[in-house]
């Protein structure tokens, strides 16, 4: 038998270690209908969590208590603990949630129904855990709404329409479209600058990012002001975390471009092997995670040396990636 003092000390050490354990990395395997949980220290896959069909994107709830995974073909949302990766509950009956986002004021939750051609606006009701989302309106958005972004004032929702080469603006208060404009070929992700003056549109069907003036707050149609050459298949954005730079993955070009939002120009380039898609910037501000969709891997990149330092095999067609240990989203 060990003395009680030894046992107490050992227990205290175990609890301290658990409290300081690095939060897990979540990778959504779109064609496997599950999530890979990756240990950030060993950079190994430690387990898989089943979801509904085709989990593509994920988002943290405003209270930071749940990570929400949107299962497009599963018509469901999976809520997980962002610290432990334990499943909290599954919300069913959410039609085709491909992309998702909360408004900054915590009032609205929106989804892009990619295959059903509408944008859904829900009222966020966190005090009713059994029914946290109340459907307010489904807005027709032909064709193929892809990615969403909401301005910092929570007034205007922007949606890219992938197969009609358009950008749509929707008034959140009235849930009505304000305008729709033509953009470049196959628009995917969209990103609004911290000052709400510009929206960037990644053109997966091209090799560039288009920049539009939205300083009127969505009241008048956006105006094209610049085209930034990045790489073939410009697709997904991730803020660097300093309110000045944003990354865009060039999925067909196997590269990642760093854009200066003040000059609207590419200031750095990183490798992005095997179809880079969604990205995460780790809390150290220099480590970049990117899903390599064609290889079924999660790739770690050192942005100081510009080298791929690690890869881990995950599931089929990995898409979204997220961890609690990250740089700010703006």
C-alpha positions in Angstrom: 0.0 0.0 0.0 1.2 3.5 -0.8 0.8 6.2 1.8 -2.3 8.4 1.4 -0.1 11.4 0.9 1.5 9.8 -2.2 -1.8 8.8 -3.6 -3.1 12.3 -3.2 0.0 13.8 -4.8 -0.3 11.3 -7.8 -4.0 12.2 -8.2 -3.2 15.9 -8.2 -0.6 15.4 -10.9 -3.0 13.4 -13.0 -5.7 16.1 -12.7 -3.2 18.8 -13.5 -2.1 17.0 -16.6 -5.7 16.5 -17.8 -6.4 20.2 -17.2 -3.5 21.2 -19.3 -3.9 18.6 -22.1 -3.9 20.2 -25.5 -7.4 20.4 -27.0 -8.0 17.9 -29.9 -8.0 18.6 -33.6 -11.3 17.8 -35.4 -11.2 16.7 -39.1 -14.4 16.1 -41.0 -14.2 13.1 -43.3 -17.0 13.9 -45.8 -17.1 10.6 -47.6 -16.8 8.5 -44.5 -19.5 10.2 -42.5 -17.3 10.6 -39.5 -14.8 12.8 -37.7 -11.2 12.0 -37.1 -9.9 13.1 -33.7 -6.2 14.0 -33.9 -3.9 14.4 -31.0 -2.0 17.7 -31.5 1.1 16.6 -29.6 1.7 13.2 -31.3 -0.2 14.3 -34.4 -1.8 10.9 -34.7 -5.4 9.9 -35.2 -6.7 8.6 -31.8 -10.3 7.8 -32.7 -13.2 8.3 -35.1 -16.7 9.6 -34.3 -19.7 8.7 -36.5 -21.8 11.5 -37.8 -24.6 11.9 -40.4 -23.7 11.6 -44.1 -21.3 14.1 -45.6 -20.1 16.3 -42.8 -18.4 19.2 -44.5 -18.2 22.3 -42.2 -18.2 23.1 -38.5 -18.7 26.1 -36.3 -18.4 27.0 -32.6 -21.5 28.1 -30.7 -21.5 31.7 -29.4 -21.1 30.4 -25.8 -18.1 28.3 -26.9 -19.6 25.2 -25.2 -20.3 23.2 -28.4 -18.8 22.6 -31.7 -21.5 22.1 -34.4 -20.8 19.8 -37.3 -23.2 20.1 -40.3 -24.0 16.8 -41.9 -25.3 17.8 -45.4 -26.8 14.5 -46.6 -27.6 13.4 -43.1 -29.9 16.4 -42.6 -28.6 16.8 -39.1 -26.2 18.7 -36.8 -23.8 17.0 -34.4 -22.9 18.9 -31.3 -19.6 18.0 -29.6 -17.6 19.2 -26.6 -14.7 21.2 -28.1 -12.4 20.3 -25.3 -13.1 16.5 -25.0 -14.6 15.6 -28.4 -17.5 13.9 -26.7 -20.8 14.0 -28.5 -23.3 16.1 -26.6 -26.4 15.6 -28.8 -27.6 15.3 -32.4 -30.2 17.7 -33.9 -32.2 16.1 -36.7 -34.5 17.6 -39.3 -32.1 20.3 -40.5 -32.4 20.1 -44.3 -29.1 19.9 -46.2 -26.8 21.9 -43.9 -23.7 22.2 -46.1 -22.2 25.4 -44.8 -23.1 27.1 -41.5 -22.5 30.2 -39.4 -23.7 32.1 -36.3 -24.2 35.9 -36.5 -21.9 37.9 -34.3 -24.8 39.2 -32.1 -25.7 35.5 -31.4 -29.3 35.9 -32.6 -29.1 34.0 -35.9 -27.9 30.7 -37.2 -27.7 30.2 -40.9 -27.1 27.3 -43.3 -26.5 26.9 -47.0 -28.6 24.1 -48.5 -26.1 23.2 -51.3 -28.1 20.6 -53.1 -31.6 22.0 -52.3 -30.8 25.6 -53.5 -31.9 27.6 -50.5 -30.4 29.5 -47.5 -32.1 28.8 -44.2 -32.2 31.3 -41.3 -32.9 30.1 -37.8 -33.3 31.9 -34.5 -30.7 30.8 -32.0 -32.4 29.7 -28.7 -29.7 28.5 -26.4 -32.0 28.4 -23.4 -34.0 25.7 -25.0 -31.5 22.8 -25.4 -34.2 20.5 -26.8 -35.0 22.9 -29.6 -32.1 25.4 -29.9 -32.9 26.4 -33.5 -36.2 27.8 -34.6 -36.6 28.0 -38.4 -37.6 31.5 -39.5 -37.3 31.4 -43.2 -35.9 29.5 -46.2 -34.8 31.8 -49.0 -34.5 30.4 -52.5 -30.8 30.7 -53.7 -30.4 29.2 -57.1 -28.1 27.7 -57.9 -26.0 25.8 -55.4 -25.4 28.1 -52.4 -22.0 27.3 -51.2 -20.4 29.5 -48.5 -21.8 32.1 -46.1 -20.5 35.2 -44.2 -22.2 37.7 -42.0 -21.0 41.3 -41.4 -19.8 42.4 -38.0 -23.1 44.3 -37.3 -25.2 41.1 -37.9 -27.2 43.0 -40.5 -26.3 41.4 -43.8 -25.7 37.7 -44.8 -23.7 37.1 -48.0 -23.9 33.8 -49.9 -21.9 32.5 -52.9 -24.0 30.7 -55.5 -21.5 28.2 -57.0 -23.3 27.0 -60.1 -24.8 30.3 -61.2 -21.6 32.3 -60.6 -23.3 34.8 -58.3 -23.1 36.5 -54.9 -26.3 37.2 -53.0 -26.9 39.6 -50.1 -29.7 38.9 -47.6 -31.1 41.3 -45.0 -31.1 39.3 -41.7 -33.7 41.5 -39.9 -36.3 41.0 -42.6 -35.0 37.7 -44.1 -35.3 39.1 -47.6 -32.7 39.2 -50.5 -31.2 42.7 -51.1 -29.4 42.0 -54.4 -27.7 39.4 -56.4 -24.7 40.1 -58.7 -22.6 38.1 -61.2 -19.1 37.1 -60.1 -16.3 34.9 -61.5 -16.5 31.2 -62.2 -17.6 28.8 -59.5 -17.4 31.1 -56.4 -16.8 29.2 -53.2 -15.7 30.7 -49.9 -16.3 34.4 -49.0 -14.6 36.5 -46.5 -15.4 40.0 -45.1 -12.6 42.3 -44.0 -12.7 43.4 -40.3 -13.8 46.9 -41.3 -16.8 45.5 -43.2 -15.7 47.4 -46.4 -14.8 44.6 -48.7 -15.8 41.0 -49.4 -13.4 38.5 -50.9 -14.7 35.8 -53.2 -12.6 32.7 -53.9 -13.1 31.4 -57.5 -12.7 27.7 -57.6 -13.3 27.7 -61.3 -10.4 30.2 -61.8 -7.1 31.2 -60.3 -7.9 34.3 -58.4 -9.8 36.0 -55.6 -12.2 38.8 -56.5 -12.5 41.8 -54.1 -15.9 43.7 -53.9 -16.7 47.0 -52.2 -19.6 46.5 -49.7 -19.0 49.7 -47.7 -22.7 50.5 -48.2 -23.5 47.8 -45.8 -25.3 45.6 -48.3 -27.8 48.3 -49.2 -26.5 48.7 -52.8 -25.0 46.0 -55.0 -21.3 45.2 -54.4 -18.8 46.6 -56.9 -15.8 44.7 -58.1 -12.6 46.7 -57.3 -9.8 44.2 -57.7 -8.7 40.7 -58.8 -5.9 39.0 -56.9 -4.0 36.2 -58.7 -3.5 33.5 -56.1 -3.5 30.0 -57.6 -5.6 27.5 -59.6 -8.9 26.7 -57.8 -8.9 29.5 -55.2 -11.3 28.0 -52.7 -11.3 28.4 -48.9 -10.3 31.4 -46.6 -8.9 31.4 -43.1 -8.0 34.7 -41.3 -4.3 34.8 -40.2 -5.5 36.2 -36.8 -3.9 39.7 -36.9 -6.8 41.5 -38.6 -4.6 42.3 -41.6 -4.0 39.0 -43.4 -6.1 36.1 -44.7 -5.1 32.8 -46.3 -6.8 31.2 -49.3 -6.3 27.6 -50.3 -5.8 27.0 -54.0 -7.2 23.5 -54.3 -6.2 22.7 -57.8 -2.9 24.5 -57.6 -1.7 22.7 -54.4 -0.7 26.0 -52.7 -1.9 28.4 -50.1 -1.7 32.2 -50.6 -1.4 34.8 -47.9 -3.2 38.1 -48.8 -2.5 41.5 -47.2 -5.9 43.1 -46.7 -4.5 46.6 -46.8 -2.8 46.3 -50.2 -5.0 43.4 -51.5 -2.0 41.6 -52.8 -0.4 38.2 -52.2 2.6 38.6 -49.8 3.5 34.9 -49.2 2.9 31.5 -50.5 2.9 28.1 -48.8 2.8 24.5 -50.0 -0.7 22.8 -50.0 -0.3 19.2 -51.0 -3.0 17.0 -52.6 -5.9 19.4 -52.9 -5.8 21.8 -50.0 -9.2 22.7 -48.7 -10.1 24.1 -45.2 -7.4 25.4 -42.9 -6.7 26.2 -39.2 -4.0 28.5 -37.8 -2.8 27.1 -34.5 -2.5 29.3 -31.4 1.3 29.7 -31.8 0.6 31.8 -34.9 3.0 30.0 -37.1 1.6 26.5 -37.5 -0.9 25.9 -40.2 -3.2 22.9 -40.6 -4.9 22.1 -43.9 -7.0 19.2 -45.1 -5.5 17.5 -48.1 -8.7 16.1 -49.7 -7.3 14.0 -52.5 -4.8 12.2 -50.2 -7.1 11.7 -47.2 -4.6 13.4 -44.9 -4.3 16.3 -42.5 -1.2 18.3 -43.3 0.8 20.4 -40.8 2.9 23.3 -42.3 5.5 25.5 -40.6 4.8 29.0 -42.0 8.3 30.2 -40.9 10.2 27.6 -42.9 7.5 27.1 -45.6 7.7 23.4 -45.2 5.4 20.5 -44.7 6.5 19.1 -41.4 3.9 16.4 -40.7 1.0 14.5 -42.2 -1.5 12.1 -40.7 -3.8 9.8 -42.5 -7.5 10.5 -41.7 -10.7 9.5 -43.6 -11.9 9.9 -47.1 -12.2 13.4 -48.6 -11.3 15.4 -45.4 -12.9 18.8 -45.5 -13.4 20.9 -42.3 -10.7 21.2 -39.7 -10.8 22.9 -36.3 -9.2 23.1 -32.9 -9.8 25.2 -29.8 -6.1 26.1 -29.8 -6.4 28.6 -32.7 -5.6 32.2 -33.7 -8.6 34.6 -33.9 -11.0 34.2 -36.8 -10.5 37.8 -37.9 
